[in-house]
Amino acid sequence: MVALKPKLMLVENDPYFIYLLRLYAEQSGFSVVSTNSGLRALSLAQQEQPAIIVIEWDLPEITGRELLRDLRSEPLTRNTPIVLCLWPDSHRCCDTSERESVLHKPMQYEDFVKALKGVDAWPEGNPERPRFTPT
């Protein structure tokens, strides 16, 4: 029997960061589902029920703040760990809870790992000190 990988949902509109975060997530043992539409993200999260969601804070159609609020108001996504992905100079006007962490752009693999561990979303069975190896 093949073990299913935990699912990471990526909500990002920059093709470079979609590629980079997908590489990091897959290297870490996740399967990835993604959307570049903040408006589609809530329904996709309810449908896919990911183990963790990574949200770009500065989405064009809906802000990361609005998406975070919507995800937290829905029973199926209320307790899903969320990583907020933003530039250090972004004007983020909310505090994070124990179910949320921040990942600053530009990022290294170690930053990605730290953000996931910050919300206790690191896949079981993965080594404590993983190494990113580009494919």
N, C-alpha and C positions, 0 to 999 in steps of 0.2 A: 504494500500500500504506500502510495506516494503522499508525503506530508504536504499540505497546502501552505504556501507562503503567506504571511500576513500581508494585507493590502494597504498600500500607502496611496492616498489621493492627493494629487498635485493640482493646485489652482494657480496658474502662472501664465502670464501673457508674453513674456520675453523668450523667444526661441532658444537663445543661449542658455538661459537658466533652466528651461524645460529640459534641455539635453543634459546639462550638468547634474541637476537634481535627480533625473531619471537614472543616470549612471551611478550616482551615490546610493540611491535607494536600492537598485538592483544588486549592487555590490554588497549591500548590507543585508540582503536576504528578503527583500520585499518584492511583491509584484506591484506594478504601478498602473493606476488609472489616472488619467489627467484630463483637464479641460482648460482652455484659455478664456473661458467665459465665467465671470463671477455670477452672472444671472443663472447659469445652468448648474452651478456648483451645489446648491442646496438639494435639488432633485437628484443629482448624481450621487451625492453623499448618502441620501436616504435609500437609493436603489442599491448602491455598492456596499454600504456599511463598512467603510475602511477602518483599519486599526488605528490609523493616524491620518490627519489632514495637514498639508503644508499650504499656507495661503500667502500669496503675494499681497502686501498691504496696499499697494497703489494700483489697483485694478482700474481699467477705464470705465466700465459700465456701472459698477457698484464698488464702493470702497471696502477695504478689508474689514474695517470696523462694522459696516452694515452686514457683511457676510458673517462675521463672527457672531454678531447679535442674533442673526437669523438661525445660525447653526445651534446656538445655545438655547434658543427658544423652542426647538423641536425635540420631541422625546427620543427619536432615533439617533440624534447627533449630540444631544445635550452633554453627554459625558465623554465624547470622543476627544482624545488628546489632539491639540492643535499647535502647530509651529507657525508663527507669524514671520514671514520673510520680508525684510525691509532694508533700505539703505540707512546707514547710521544717521544721516541728516533728515530722515523722514520725520514728519510731525505726528507721531503716534500719541494719541490722547487717551490712552486707557492703560490700566494696570493689568498685568497678567495674573491669572489664577494658577493653582497647582496643576491644572490641566492644559496650561499654555506655556510656551517658551518662545524666545525670539532668536532668529537666525539672521545675522547681519550680512548683507552683500557688500563687497564680494566675499566669497566664502571658500574655505578649504574643507576637505573631507572631515577633518577632525572637528570643525565647527558644526557640521551636519550631525555627527555622532553625538556631540555634547548637547545639541538642541533636542534630539530624540531621547536621550537619556534623561534630560531635564523634565520630561513629562512621562517618564517611565515607559517609553514606547520602543525600546530596543528589542529586536526579535530574540526570543529564547534560543539558546544554543549557539549564539554568535559569540566569538571571543571578545573579551573585555577590551583588547587593544587591536581592533581590526586595522588592516592596511588597505588603502585604496590602490588598486592596480588597474590602470587604464586598459580598456579593451581595444 
